[in-house]
Amino acid sequence: MDKNFFNDYFDEDDENNTEDEYEEDYEHNNKGNGKTFTKGFITALSICLVAIGAALWTTVNNVNSYLNPDVATYSERNTDSDKSEKTSSAVSYVVEEEEAQVNATVSGVKDDKKSDKKTDKEVVFTSQPINNKNITQDYSEVPVYNATLGDYRAHTGIDYEAEVDDKVRTMGSGVVKDIYYDNMLGTVVVVEHSDSVESYYCGLAQTTFVQMGEVISAGDFVGTVYAIPCETAEQSHVHVAVKENGKWVNPHKFMKNN
């Protein structure tokens, strides 16, 4: 309360008002205002301090994260690493399973081949190609004279005496693999007995009793005797030969009771 207010107050009051009473009234009127001012100031100051502390904490935390980025991403990297290791393990497991299956298949194929070889060794001819067992020329790796060609050469089959139109039988069971005409051997019927053994019936008539792919048994007729171009100077006969693994071999090797 300023001096002008004091003068006005003093003039307006009655003469009993004194300066001391005025000072008491002044203190009484402004006593509460002092308290209000003090509480508001403290409250505002507290709020400011809290705000400053929060800002300071945030700043420190951000600086720490910036200076130590590995700390913030460590768990994420570990998670990605774990996923990568799990994926790698899964892929390795699949590859190992596939390799095991391939190895089993290869092993099975090898076993089948071994089994086939055993079957090849068991091929046995139980029937004669001609009822007449007379052999006019036996198998020979040593060159023998060929009257038709006028030279010496190996005789890679067996010639059985036979008349034209005599029926020729297969010596063992199998599948008719081929029927063709050869300039040296005439009409030929090939019977496959196993993966490695085949028999050839040569010098037959053009019309045969079997067809390619036909399954036949030992003793079934394959055709009739006709002529062998490279052996026309010889007496009438049928030429029978055998191949094993693609090479001519002695037919007696597979004949029962040779």
RAMOMO-V868211 format. One record per residue. D_LAST is the distance of its C-alpha to the last C-alpha in Angstrom with 2 decimals. Layout:
d_last = [D_LAST/D_LAST]
This chain:
d_last = [152.67/154.69/158.41/159.43/157.94/159.90/163.17/162.60/161.73/164.78/167.17/166.00/166.15/169.33/171.43/170.00/166.63/166.37/164.03/162.52/161.60/159.94/157.75/156.73/155.81/153.82/151.78/151.21/150.02/147.64/146.29/143.47/142.65/141.92/139.46/137.60/137.29/135.85/133.15/131.98/131.73/129.66/127.30/126.77/126.24/123.60/121.67/121.76/120.49/117.57/116.65/116.87/114.68/112.02/112.02/111.82/108.84/106.97/107.63/106.46/103.27/102.45/103.08/100.89/98.01/98.46/98.45/95.47/93.09/90.06/91.68/91.89/88.28/86.57/85.43/84.24/82.16/80.69/79.76/78.06/76.23/74.99/73.75/71.96/70.29/69.21/67.81/65.96/64.49/63.39/61.70/59.94/58.68/57.28/55.58/54.02/52.78/51.23/49.56/48.13/46.74/45.19/43.63/42.22/40.73/39.20/37.80/36.31/34.68/33.20/31.88/30.37/28.63/27.26/26.09/24.45/22.54/21.27/20.26/18.44/16.28/15.51/14.11/10.97/9.89/10.17/11.22/10.63/13.55/14.83/15.04/14.82/11.29/13.15/12.55/16.00/15.50/12.51/13.00/15.72/18.23/20.34/22.67/22.14/24.85/25.37/27.68/28.87/29.95/30.84/29.38/26.54/24.37/21.02/18.44/17.18/14.77/12.79/15.13/14.41/17.27/19.58/23.31/25.70/26.06/22.68/21.63/18.83/17.17/16.27/12.70/14.34/17.94/20.45/23.60/24.36/25.62/26.83/27.46/29.03/29.68/28.82/30.68/27.66/24.87/27.03/26.73/24.04/23.00/21.83/20.35/20.88/18.55/20.52/23.18/20.87/17.73/18.23/16.36/18.34/18.68/20.98/23.36/24.32/27.77/30.35/30.52/27.58/26.95/26.84/29.26/29.15/29.10/27.68/25.42/22.52/19.82/16.21/16.67/20.13/21.30/22.15/23.77/23.99/23.15/26.13/26.10/24.97/28.17/26.78/24.85/27.36/27.78/24.27/23.58/23.02/19.67/18.36/17.37/14.93/15.11/14.87/17.66/18.00/21.67/22.73/20.70/17.98/14.66/11.26/9.55/6.04/8.07/8.44/5.59/5.61/3.83/0.00]
